[in-house]
Amino acid sequence: MSDIGYKAILPEGWARPRGFSHAVVSKGTATIRVAGQIGAEPGGNVKPGASVGEQWRIALGKVVTVVKAAGGDVPNIVLLRAFVTDIEAFKAAGPAIGEAWGATLGRHFPAMTLVEISKLIDPNACVEIEAEAVLA
């Protein structure tokens, strides 16, 4: 494990997950906990009709921006929690989600949870993402 970031855990005999890690071991001196970021530009509301992919791109980009503002960077992110209002729409947006992931996190795959919920604070929001990052 390096001074920043994490070591992904893959139990013996388990298939490697696609797009996330089952668990990570991190070390550091400070933890950044990013509150849920929705797919709205900072200071604004979600655009009516904004797609799942577009909202995912904005929300994940905001998570990275907050982590960087706190002194970290993408490799410091060890956990994501994503909430979506329609899991089938999320699955259908796979290519856009993957493109947004590559543009913001690259080949970095922290531990992650994805949960379908009934609604979010903004009536136009369909994505909210929380994160945890550890600084060396």
N, C-alpha and C positions, 0 to 999 in steps of 0.2 A: 504494500500500500504506500502511495506517495504521501508527501506532506500535505497535499490538498486533495480533495476528492474522496474517493471511496474504492472499496474492493467489492465487486459483485459476488454474491453467494449463489452457487448452483449445487444443490444437494446431489450426491452421487446417485446416478441412475435416472435423474430427472432430465426431461428434454429442455434444451435452452429456450427460454421464452422469446417471443418476437416483439420487439419494441419496448421492453421494460425489463427490470430485474426483479426476481422474487424478493430479494432482500439485499441490503448493502451494509458493510461495516465501514464506519467513518471515524475519523479522529480529528480533533481540532480543539480550539480554545473558545470558539464562539459559535452559536447556532443562530441562523437567520430563519425566522418563520414568517413566510409570506402569506398574508390574508388572501382570501379568494379574490381572484382577478377575473372580471367578466370581459366579454368581447366588445367593450366600448373604448373608444379613444380616451386617454386621460382627461378627466373633467367633463366628459360627455356621457350621453346615453347610447345604448345599442341602437344602431340604425334599424328601423323597421324593415323586415325582410332580409336582414343579413344572414348569410348561410352559416351552417355549422362550421364549415371549413374556414370561412372568413373570421368568425368569432373565435375559433380555436387559435388561429394565427395571431390575432390581436391579444387574446388573453395570455397565451404562452410567451409572446414577446414582452408583455408587461411584467410577467414573472421574472424574466431574465433581466429586464431593466431595473426592477426593484433589488434583485440580488446584487447586481453590479453597483447600484447606488449604496448598498450596505457594505461594499468592499470585497464582494466575492465575484465569481464568474461561473460560467456554465459547469465546469468540472466540480464545483463545490455543491451543486444541487444533488441531494441524495434521495429525495422523496417528492413525488407529485401526487396530489389528490385531485381528480377531475370529476366534476358533476355535470351531467348532461340531462336535458329534459326529454330526450328521445334517443334511446340507444340504437334504434334501427336507422335513424337519420345519421347518427354518428358513424355507424358501420358503412352506410352508403357514401359518406364523405371521406372514405379511406384515403383516396389519392390526395385530396386537399389536406387532410390531417398529416399524412406522411410528408408532403411538400413543406408544410409549415414547421413540422418537427425538424426536418433537415436544415431549414433556413435559420432556426433559432437554437436548436440543441445539437445539430450535426449527428454524430454517431454516439452521443452520450445517452445512456439508458438507465436512469435512476429507478429505484423501486417505485411502483405506481399502483394506485387504486383508481378504478373508473366506476362510478355509480350513477344510475338513472334516478332522477328525482322528479317531483311533480312540477315545480316552478322555482324561479329565482327572483331576486329582489327587483330587477328590471323586467317588465312584462315582455320585452322583446329578446331578452337573453335566453340562450339555450346552452351556454357553456360557462362554467366557472372553474378556475384552477387555483389550488393552494400549493405551496411548496415549502420544503425545508432544505436548508443548505448549511454546510459546516465549513467554517474558516480554519485554516491551519494556524 
